[in-house]
Amino acid sequence: MTGSAASRSSAPVPVPEHAPTTVPETAHALLADGTTVRIRPGGPADHDAVLRLYEGMSPEHLRLRFFVASHRSAEQAAARVSGRAVPGSSRSVRPGGAGYRALLAEHGGHLVGIAEYETANPDSPDTGTVTAEISLAVNDHWHHRGVGTLLLEHLVSAARAAGVTAFTADALAENHEVLKVFADLGLSTARRFDGAVVQCVVQLAPSDSYLASVELRGRTADVASLRPLLRPESVVVIGAGRKPGSVGRAVLRNLCTGSFTGRLFAVNPNAAAVLGVHAHPDLTSLPQVPELAVLAVPAAQVPVVAEECGKLGVAALLTVSAGLDAAQARALLDTCRTHGMRLVGPNCLGLANTEPDVRLDATFAAAHPAPGTAGVAVQSGGVGIALLSGLARLGVGVSSFVSLGDKYDVSGNDLLQWWECDGRTDLALLHLESFGNPRAFARTARRVTRRMPILTVDAGRTEAGRAAAASHTSAAATATMTRQALFRQAGITATRSAGELLEAAALLHSQPLPAGTRVAVVTNAGGAGVLTADACAEAGLSLPPLGTDLIDEVLAVLPQGATATNPVDATAAVSEEQLRACVRLLAASSRVDAVLVALVPTAVAAATGDALVRSLTRPHPRPRSSGGTPLPDRHRGRPVAAVLLDQDLPVRLLPAEEGTVPAYADPQAAARALAHAAARARWLAQPTGTVPDLDGVDPARAHAAVEAYLDRHPEGGWLGPRECAELLDAYGIRQLPWAWAETEDDAVLAAERLKGPDGLVVLKAHWPGLLHKSQEHALHLDLRGDAQVRAAYRDFEVRFGHLMTGVVVQPLAPRGVELFAGVVQDEIFGPLVLFGHGGTATEVLADHAARLAPLTDHDVHALITSPRCAPLLFGSGGGGGGGPVDLEGIEQLLLRLSQLASDLPQLAEADLNPVLARPERITALDVRVRILPRRAQDPYLRQLRRLRGRP
């Protein structure tokens, strides 16, 4: 695969001042076939490797690359990458410098591809446009594996960070491969033919179509790389001991008894055989190279054994060993990256795939998972065993199970993509304690959960909030709120425990989704009906009146003495046939969205509870498409569930006339499961949101303001009033008029100029780091006339003279609804936008909602309607004049905050409190912004995980 870039003698144009000056980090990433390559910046030491790359190309590919098959062209290209003087010219390029970037792709220490850009003169210095000419070359033997596309993706990311807005490239019209690479990137590309040459211009502006293209390529590569882990044709267990109780022996036993369809080997230098499997003294004595190696050796031996596996050509590692220290962890992952091995673990229970042609159980669990359609991924082995056991009790089989352990490499995101493509999985269960790349995970989950339910446990909810944090935003943005924002936006069903997860899974696996939250309760005992009705109300479900016609129909099929209000009391004498008829009538009615049947054993019952449940059935079979495949669950009928108060298990799936019906021992569990199903139905019914385009936004001005502040304060800090106003003005966020005063006379003049119709003003003391003015009593309200203004200023001087740098003077704001809006940059999750009730009691009331940026139009609607104070915004007792406030203004405020945080990684937190909401406008009364010296990270760049923190 080849491209071209004409050489130039003009000097590169410097990129904008706010661009990062650091060279991109080295990364490992996957090609289309699952091969791991290393992407790194080129430098002076790469001259000979680049020259060998070009010298190894065929004359035809050299001609397509340089337009001529010339050795001199190859020398010039190698000189450019290494920064040497270009042969025949006094010109040289500084590698990694402003205006030039070269990225190399390596495999096994050999260079397999190179991509470069060099900036060109913009059309006009006033447009802010910076173009760069690019070139691309790939080793002849590595074509059609995605090397060029992967390099271009990384080059796009680096160029955007450097302020480049477009790539240009010239290619021969016959060079179909490189032209297809440009066309398939997913970016807006224009072509112009000039004889035999095609001039391409690729716009680098981020778009959802580009992210979707990157995701598709990433999914293809990811699934291919996981095949040796989940569908290996051969497995070796290293550390399979002879003594009962050893982990390696347990894994080998499960592989044997699970009837693994591939070849199975064991390595044990002290035994001739283990569990009937021939044992080899070391890896090199194996009759063939296994695809998957299970490492069950002491922690100190893990890096050494992993290196042996890599050199031998093993494709994937499953490391069940625990206790690796930081150096061992780093060595293990470095080995996997160097040799292109995917890794599950360490410190994990193992993995399993129940496909009939695989039957892989490489776990040390006590029992084999039953085959089925539920995908399970956990970090904790103990939770994994509990989930497998619970699914087995329900009779829900597993498609694949992966215990991720310490999750050095393979993650929940990888497994979601595997389940999306495996053709078997229709239910995903996750128990994740951490997220490596939450924004990429959220995009994947948002796509996958439209095809299957994704359930998780919201682990770690008891983590202490940031009560000691400096701003209201940081105090509100707890880790729990951040995780829940991710789950809500991605459509993930988040439960509070593993038990609740199984309860929800039972209903989602066996029943259709409800269209809403209206529930009909049927019982054979009035008390059970009351308990169930209360549970529904507590879960956010409603019990609507059934209507006269439906009541008459229900009473006609029930025993004498039955009542047909909601709950429906069918009496203790109800028979199977009568209960079946009653439930069918209710499930067919447009008045309800779900039916919950609460039963207790009685001495006069005509049938047992189980028998009554088995009589239940949906009114219609699950509909099928014209091709015969089941339609998505949102197109099916109404769900039916049971509550059996004498049941010993928390939840069971009981056979019914069609399929199964979930039966719960606790009405609250049944109501929670229905509420989760209703929430999923609501999420599926929403169209995919879009991030609106905003006018009046000037990111370059904001970048300049931030960089100017960081030049004066390299460590970062809280912006002053002028700097805050500059930042908000760049994004069109309205503030109440204000003036800065550093003397008493200045304050009087400003008050006279700014006073409103009532003649009242406000004075706010300011000094660097002051955040909560009310708590410090650094605020004077309702000031009228020069004397009161002077007295307030003097009071500040007496109390804060050693700190105060000036005062902010503002007119007294009119009445309205006080709101709070803010942003906090989470180092893992990215920017989080918060909104809710504002004023001095914002933390006490804790009436906030949150969503991760960038916000879509649907995210903004959810933010506005979620807080308890939302009715005030729609005219219920607030808004200054009693009517609704400027809702469009609130939407614009939140969208502009979202873009501000997305554009500026240096923005650590922004606190707008209070924000005054009135019918005519939305105005920020007080603003605090903290800046840190951070650089942008591309959360969607295709690269394998790096170890963070401990290792």
N, C-alpha and C positions, 0 to 999 in steps of 0.2 A: 504494500500500500504506500503510495507516494504522493507528495504534494510539492508545491514550489513556492519560492519567495524570491523575488528579484533583489539583487544586491543594490545598495544605495550608498552614496557618499555623503549625504546630509547627516548632520548630527541628530541623535534621538531627541525628541521633545520631552522635557521633564514631565512627569505625571503630577497630578494635583498634590498640594502640600499635605493633605490629610491622609494620603495613601501610606500603607505600612511600608517600612523599609527592610523588614526582615525577610530572609529567603524562606520559601515555603518549607514546611517540615517534610521529612521523609515519611512515606506512607506505604502500606501494603494494600493491594486491592485485587479483586477477582476479575479474570477475563471471562468471556462468554462461556467457555468450556469448563469453568471452575478452577482454572490454573491461577495460582497466586503469583503476582509480579510485584516488584518493588518500584515505586515511583519516587524519584528524588531530583533535586536540582542539579544541573550540570555545573562543572567547575574546571579549574586549571588542570586537574589530574586526569580529565576525561579525554584529552586530545587523541591519544592513540586508540582508545576504545571506539570513539566516534569515527575515526578514520577507518578502522577495521570494519565497522558496520557498513560504511559506504563502499569500501573496496570489496566486500562480500556480496554486494548487490549485482544482479545481472545487468548487462549493458542496457537492456530494455527498461528495467526499472530505474536505472540511473538517468536515462533519457527522460523518462516521465517525471523524475524528481527535479532535474536541473535543466530540462529542455535540450540538453546535450549530454552524451555519454563521455564525461570529462573527468580525469583524475584530478585536474586542477580545481574543479568545482568541489570535489570531496575534501581536498586540502583546505579550501576556504571555509567550508562548513565546519570542519573540525577546529579550525583556528577561531572561528566565531564563538563556538561553545566554550572553548578553553580560555578565551580572552587574550589569545596571542595576536600578534600583528597578522593581519590578513595578507597572505602571499601576494606580492605585486602591489601592495598598498601600505601606507604608513598608518592606516586606521586599525584600531583594535577595540574590543568591547570588554567592559568589566563585567564578568559573570555575576548575575544577581543584582546588578545595579539598576538604577531607574531607567526604564525604557526598554530593557531587554530581559528576557527570561527563557531559559531552556530547561525542559523537564525530560528526564531519561526513564525508560522502563527497563528493568533488569530481571532476569530469571537465572537462578543458579550462578550468579556472578557474571553473567554474560549480558551485554547490551542487546536488547531486541527491538527498541524503538526510541525515537526522539521527536519531540515537538518543541517549537520555538516561537516566540513572538518578539517583534521589535516595533516600538511605537513610530508612527509617521506623523507628519504635520497635520493638525486638524484643519478642517475647512476654514474655520474662523476661530480665533482665540476667545471670542465672546460666547460661543455656543456651548462651551463645556464639553465638546466632543473630542475624544482621544481615540484614534484608530491605531491598530497595530497590525503589521503584516506577519503572517504566520507561515510556517513550513512544517512538514510532517514526513517522517520516513520510518518504515518498519522493515525489519529483517525479512528477507525473501521467504524463509521457512516459517514465519509467524503470521502470515496473512490470514484473514478471515477468522481471527480469534478475538477480535475486539481490542487489539493493542492500540491502534490509532484512535479509536473513539474514546477509550479510557484516558489516554494522554490528553486529548482535546478537552475532556471534561475537567481535568485537573488544571489545564492551562486556562480555561474559561474562569475557573474559580480564582486563580492567582491574578488574572488580568482584571477581573472585577474589583478585587481588593486593592489593586494599584490604580484604579480610576479609569481603566480602558473601557470604552463603550462599544467598540466594534472591531471585529477581525476582518482583514482583507486577505485574499489569496488569489494567485493566478495559477491555473492548471490547464494542461492541454485538454482539448475537448474529448480526446480519446481516453483520457484517464478516468474511466467510469467509476473506478473504486473510490478514489478520493472524493469525487463529486458526490457519490452516494453517502459517504461519511458525513460531509457537510450537510447534505439534505436531511439525513436521518437524525441529526443531533437533537432536533426539537426546538431549535432557535430559529428566529425569522431570518431567512437567507434569500438574498437577491443575486441573480446571475446576469451577466452581460457578456455576450459573445463578441469577441474581437478577432476575427479570422479563426485560426486554429486554437486560440487561447480563450478560456472562460475566466472572466473576472468575477470572483465571489465576494460578497459582503455579508458577514454574519453579525447581526445585532446581538449584543450580550445582555440586554435587559432581561432580568429574571421573569419567568412566566410559568404558569401552571402547566402548560404544554411541555415545557422543557423538563420540569420536575417529573411529570408523568413519563416522559421518555427515559429519563435517568432511572426512575423506579423500575420500569419494564426491563431495562438492560440489567439493572442490579438484581432483580428477581431471577432472571434467567441464569445469571452467573452464580447467585447464591444457591439456588436449587441444585445446579450441577455440582457445586463444591460439596454439598451435603450428601450426595449419593453414596460415596464410600462409607459414610457414617451410618446411614439409615438403610441402605440397600447394598451392603458389601457382599461380594462373592466369596470372600475368604476372611477369616478372623483368627488372630493369635492372642492368647491370654498369656501375658508375661507376669510371672509371679503366682502361677497356679500351684498352691501348696498341697502337700499330701495330708496334712492334718485337718480334721474337721474343724470348722470355725474360721478358716482363713477366707478373706474376701475373694482372693483370686480363685480359690477352689469353688466358692459359691457361684461366682460368675460362670465358670466353666460348666458347673453342674446345670445351671439354667440354660446355657447354650445347648447342652446335650439333650436334656429332657424336653426342651422346647422345640426340638426337631429342626434346628437351623439347617436351611437347605444348601448352604455353601460349604466350603472346606473349612475344617476347624483344626487349629494347631495349639499346642501348649509349649511353653518354655519353662523348664525347671532342670537345672544342671544336676540335681541330686535325685532324680527319679526317672525311671524308664517310661512310666506311664502314670497319668493322673485321671481317675474316673474313666479308665478305658481308652483315653486319648493318648496316643504316642507323644511322649515328652522329649523335646530337643534340648540340648545343652545350651544353645544360644541362638540368636536370630540368624546368624549366617549359615547355620546348618539346616534351616528350613528348606523343604523341597521347592517352594515358590515364595515370592514376595506377597505377603498378605496385604489386603486393602486396608483393613482396620486392625489396629493393635490396642488391646486393653492392658493398661499399665496398673498393676496391683503390686507395686514394689515399695519399699520404704522411701520416704520423701527425699532423702539424700541421693538415692539412685535414679530418681525420676529424670533429671536433666540428662544424665549419661545415657540412659536407656532410650530417651526420646531422640537424642542425637544419633544413636545407632539405627533407630527406625527410619529417621530422615535420610541417612546415607544409603540405607538399603532400598528406599523407594516406597515405603509405606505411605498411603494416601491420607490417613486420618488416625487420630489418637482419641481414645476414651480413657481418661486418667481418673481412676477411682481413689487413688492414693490421697491422703490428707496430710496437713502439717507442713506444707512447703513454706520456707521463709522467703523474704523479699528477693534475695539473690537467686534462689532456686526457681521462684516464680518467673522472674525476668528471663532466666536461661531457658526455661521450658517454652515460653512464648516466642522468644527469639528463634529458637530451633524450629518451632512450627512455622514461623513466617519464612525463615530461610529456605526450608525444604518444601514449603507449600502444603503443609498438613493442616487440615481443620482439626480443632480441639474441642472436646466436651470435658468440662471439669476444670481443675481437679476437685477433689473432695466431693464426690457425687455418688449417687446410688447406681448410676448406669443408664442405659437406654434400651428401648425395645421397639420393634416394628412387627406388627402382627399380620402383615400381608401374607397371603397363602404361599406365594412363591419366595418369601424371605424367611418368615418365622424366626426372627432374631430376638432373643431375650438375653441381652448382655447386662443384666442387673444382678444384684445379690438380694433381691426381694424374696420373700418366703413363697410367693405363688406367682405363676405366670399370669400376665394380664390377658383377659379374654379378648378375642378379636372383635372389632367393632368400628365405630366411626367417630369417636371422641379423641381429639389430640390433647395431650397433657404435657405441660412443661412447668417444672418447679425448680427453685434453687435449693430448697431444703429437702434432703432425702427423707426425713421424717414426715414432712407434709406430703411428699410424693407417695409414700407407703399408705398414708391415711386416705389420700384421694383415690388411689388404685383400689384400696379395700372398699371404700364407699361406693365407687362405681360398680364394683363387682356385686355388692349387695343389691344395688339397683337393677343389675342385669344390663348395664350399659357397657358395651365393649369399647376397647381402645384401638385406634388406628396406629398411633405411635406415642411413645412416652420417652421424655428426655429429662433426666435430672441434671440441671445445669451446674450445680455446685457453686464454685467460686467464679464461674462465668468469665474465664479469661478470654474466650473467643466466641464460640457459638452462643447466641442470645435468644431471647424470646422473639425478637424481630425476625431472626433467621427461621425459627420454627413456624411463625405465622405464614411466611412465604412458602415454606415447604407444604404446609397443610392446604394452602390455597391452591396448590398445583398437584397434589398427590392423587386426586380423583377419588378419595375415600372419606376424608374428614368433613364432617358437617357441624361439629361442635368443638370449640377450643377452650381449654381450661388452663389458666396461667396463675402461678403463684410466684411473683417476682418481688424481690426485696430491693432491687435497684434497677435503674435504667441507664444504659450506656449512652444512647442517643435518643432521648425522648421525642424530639421533633420528627426524626425519621420513623421511630416506632409509631407515633401518632398517625402519620400519613399512611403507613402500612396498615395499621389497625382500622383506620377509617375506611379503607378500601375493602379489607377482608371481612369486616363485620357486616357489610351489606350482603355478603354471601352466606355467612354463618354467624351464630352468636359467639362472642368472645367474653368469657367470664373470668374475673380475677378476684383476688382477695386484697382489699386495701390494707396492706400490712403496715404496722408502725403508726397507727392513728394516735397513740398516746404520747408521741414525741412532744416535748414541751414546745409551746409556741414561742415566737420571738418577742416576748413581752418586754424585754430589756432593749429592744431595737430602738434606733434613734427616731425613726419616723413612723407615722400612722400606717403607711404602706407596708413597711417591713414588719411591723407588729402584726398586721392582719394577714400577711402572706406566709402563713405557716406551711410546712412541708405537706401537711394533709390537704390544705386548700389547693396547693399546686398540683398534687397528684390527682385530686378529684377533678380539677379543671381539665387535665389531660384525658381522664377517663370519659368525662361527659362529651368533650368535643370529638373524641374518637369513636363514640358509640359503644364503649366497653361497659359491660354490666359489672359494676364493682360491688362486692359483698363485704360483709364485716368479719366473716370467719370462714374456715373451710367447710363447716357444717352448713352455713347459709349458702355457700357456693353450690354444694351438692343439692340442696333443696331447690335452688333456682334451675340447676342443670336438669333435674328430673322433669320439671315442667316444660322447659324449653326443648328438651329432647323428645318429649312424647306428645306435646299439645301444640296447636296453632297459637299464634299471637292474638291477644285481644285487641279489638279496634279502639278501645278506650278503657276507662276505669270503672264502668258501671257493672256491678256484680249482683247476681241473684243468689241468695243463700237458701238452700233447701236442707231441712233437718227432720229427724224423727224424734227430737226432744227439744222443747222450747229453750231450755237453758243452754244447750249446745249452740243453738242458733244465735242466742244473744252474745255468747262469747265470740263466735265467729264474726258477727256483725261489728262488734267492738274492735276486733283485730283488723278488719277491713278498714274501718275509719282511721285507726292509728297508722295504717300503712298508706294512707292517702287515696283509698278506694271509696266509692260511694255505693249505696244501696238505693236505687231509684224506686219510686212507686211503679207497680206493674201495670196499672190501667185496668179498667173494668172488664174489657173483652178478654184479656189474658187471664185475669183472675177467674173468670167464669170457666175458661177452658181448663185451667189447672185444677180447679175444684172438681170438675167433672171426672177427672181420672184418679183422684185421691180418695182414700177411705172417708167415711162419714166422720165429721168432727174436725177435719183438717181446716186450716186457715191459710189464706193465700195472699196475705200481705208479704212484704219483704222484710225479714226472712219468711219463707214458706214453711209452715209446720205441717209435715205430712203425717204426723202421729206415729206412735210406736207400732201400729198395726200395718204400716205400709208394706206392700209386697214388692218383689223384684220387678214385676211387670208394671205396677203402678208407679214405682220410682222411675223406671226407665221412661215411661210415658211423660211423667212430669218434667224430667230433665230435658227430654227432647223438645217439649213445648217451649221451655225457657230458652234453650240454646238456639232455637229457631227464631226467637223474637228479636225484633230490632230495638227493643227497649233495654236490652242488656248486652254486655260485651263478654261476660264470662259467667260460669255457674260453679258455685262452691257448695259441695254436699257434705254436711256435718252429721255424722252418725254415731250413735252410742248403742251398746248392747242392752236389750231389754228383755224381760221375761215373756213378753207377748209378741216379740218380733217374729215375722214369718220367715226370716232368713238371717243369716249371719251378716256382719258388716262387710266381710270380704265378698260374700255372694251378692250383696246389694251393689257394691262397687263394680263387680264384674258385669252387672246388668247395664252399666252406663256406657254410652257410646255417643260419638258425635253424630249430628243429624245427617251428615253427608260424608262420603269417602273423601280422602285428601285429593283435591283436583289435580289433574295432570295437563301438561301442555300438549299441543298437537303432536309433538314428537314422542310423547309417552313418559317424559321425565317429570318428577314431582315439581310443582311450582314452588317458588320461595314461600317461606312460612307466613309472610305478611298477606298472602293471597288466600290463606286457608280459613276454615270456619272458626267458631268460638271455642275457647278452651273449657274443659271440665276438669275439676280437681276435687279430691275428697279429703275430709278430716275425720279420722277414726281415733277418737279420744282414748280408746283402750289399746291402741297399737304400741308395741314395745319398741319398734325402731322409729327414729325421727322421720324417715321418709322411705316409702317403698314405691315400686312401680308394679301395679297389679294388672293382670290381663283383663281386657274388656272385650266387647264384641268386635271392636276394631282397634288394634294396637294395644296401648296400655294407658292407664290412668294413674297419675301420681296420688298417693295417699299419705297424708301427714298426720303425725301424732298431736301436733300443736296447731291451733287455728292461726296463731301469729306467723308461724312458718309458712303456712299455705298462703296467707295474705301477702307476706313479703315476696314470695315467689311470683304471685300474680302481679304485684306492683313492679317488679323487675321486668316482667314480660311486657307490661303496658308501657314502661319507659322505653324499652327497645322498639316497640311498635311506633311510639311517638317519634323516636329518632329516625327510624327508617322512612317515616312519612314525610320528613322534612327534605326538601330539595337540597342538593349540595350547595353550600354557601360559596360566595365569591368575595374576594377582597376588593372593595370599591376603589376606583381611582379618585384621588382627591385633588382639587384645584388649590392654588395659593400655597403650595408647599415648596420650600426651598432647602433641600437637604445640604447643598453645598454651603449655604450660609450657616446652617447649624453646625456642620463639620468644622467650619472655620472658627466659629465661636468657641467650640469645645477645645479645639487644638490650641487656640490662643490662651484659654484658661490653663490648659495642661502645660503650656510653655512656662507660665508663671508659677504653677503649682504642680510640679511633676508627679507628686504623690496623689494628686486628686483632692477632692473635698467638696464642700457645699458651695454652690454658686451664690453670688450676691444678687440683690434685686434686679440690677441692670442686666446681669448675665442671664438670669431666669427669663426676664422679659424678652431678651433677644432670641432665646431659644424658642419660647412659645410663639413669638411673632413669626418666626420662620416657618411654623406649622399652622399658622392661622388660628391659634387658640386665643380667645378673647379674655382679657383681664380687665378688672375694674380700673379706671384711670388712677394714676398715682404719681407722686413726685418724691424725689430724694432730697432730704434736707440735712445739712451738717451743722447748722447753727440755729439758734432760736429765731432769728429774724427770717432765715430761709423758710422755716416751718410756718411762720405767720403768713408770709407771701404766698406759699403754696396752698395754705388752707383757704385764703381769700379767693384764689384762682379756681380751686377744685370743689368748693362747697356746693352742695346741691340746693334744691328749692327750699329745703327746710333750714339751710344755713349750717348744718352739722357736718363735722369731719371726724376722722379717726387718726390717731397717731400710734405708730408701731415702732418700738425700738428695734434696732438691728445691730448684731455683731456676728462675726463668723462663727458658725456652729450653733447659733440660736435656732431652735426648732419649734418648741411648744411655747408660744408667747403667753398664752393664758396661764400656764403653770408658773411661768416666771413673773407674771404680773407686768409684762412688758407691753401692755396694750391699754390705751385710753379711748373710750367710746364717747359719743354724744357731746363732742366739744363744740361750743358756740362762741364765736368772737375771739378777738386777739388775746384777751386776758386768760381765757381758759386754755388756749393753745400754748401760750407761754408757760403757764403753770404746769401743764402736762410735760412739756419739754424739760423744764427745770427738774421735775420729779425724776424723769429718766436720768438726767445728768447726775443727780445726787446718788441714785441707787446703782446706776450702771456706768458711771463716767469712766471707770477704768477699763471697761469692755466695749462700750458702745462706739460704733463708727458712724452712726447717723440714724435718722428716723425716716420711715415711710409715711407719707401723708396721703390719705384717701378720703373721698366723700363717704358719708355714712350710707351704706347700702340700703336699698329699700327692702321691704319684707318679701320673703319667698321661701321656697323649700331649700334647706341647706343639705347639700350632697357632698360626697367624697369621691374623688377619682384619683387613681395613682397607678404607677408602674414600678415593678421591681424586677431587676435582672437576676434570675436564678442561674447559677453557673452551670447547672446540668440541664434544666428545662428551658432556659431562655427567658425572654420577657413575659411577665405575667401582668395583665391589666386587671385592676380591682375597681369596683364601683359599689356605692351603697350610701347609707345614711351618713351625713357629715356633721360638722360642728364639733364642739368641745367634747361631746360624749360619744364620739364615733367608736372608740375602742371599748367603752363600757357596753354600748348597745351591740357591737359586733355584728351589725347588719350589713354584710358585704357579700358580693358574688365575685367570681374571678374567672377569667378565661386566658388561655395562652395566646400571645400574639404570633403571627399577624391575625387580626380579627376579621372574620367574614361578616357579611350583613346579618346572618343568622346568629352568630356569636354576640353581636351587639344587641340584638333583640333579647336574647337570653339574659345578658347582663342587666339590661334595664328592667326586665320583668321579674327577675329572681329575688331581689331583696324584699324584705317585709315592708319597706317603705314605698314600694312600687305604686300602691293605690294613690298615694299623695301626688304622684306625677301625672296621674290621669284625672285629677280633679276631685278626689275624695278628701276634702278637708285641707287642701294646701294650694300652693301655686300663687300666693299673694292675692290674687283676685278670686280664688275659689275654683277657677277653671283649670284645664290641663296646662301643664307647662310646655315649653318649647321642646317637644320630644325629638324633633329633627336636630335641634341644637345639641342635645345630649348625645345622639348618635354620632354627630360630627366630632364632638369633643373626644369621645372614646376611640373613634377611628383614627383621629389625628394623634392621640397619645400612643396608640398602637403602632402607627407608622414611625413616630418619633423614636420609640424604643427599638423598633426593628432596624431603623437606619443607623442608630447610634449605639454600638456596643459599649461605649464608654459611659452611657447613662446607667448608673447603678440603681438609682431610685428617684422617682418623682412623686411629689405629694401635693395635690391640689385640694386644699381643705380650708374653709368651705368653698364649694362651688354653689353659687346662687342660681336656682332654677325659678324662672318666672315665665309667664305666657309669651312674652315678647322676645326673650333671649336667655342664653346661658352664659354666666360670667364667673370666672375664677377670681375669688377675693384674696386668696393667699396661696403662694406657691413656694415650694422648696424642691431643689434638685441637687442631687449628689453625683459627681463625676469621678470615675476611676480610669487609670491609664490602661484600658483594655483594647485588644484588637479583635476584629471580626473573625468569627469562625463559621465556615460554611457547614451547616448541619446536614446538608443533603449530599455532600461530596462523597462519592463512592470510595470507601476505604474500610479496611478491617479495624477492629477495635484495638485501642492501645490500653495497656494497664495503667490505671490511675491510683493515686493515693499510696496504699501500702507497698506495692512492689516498685 
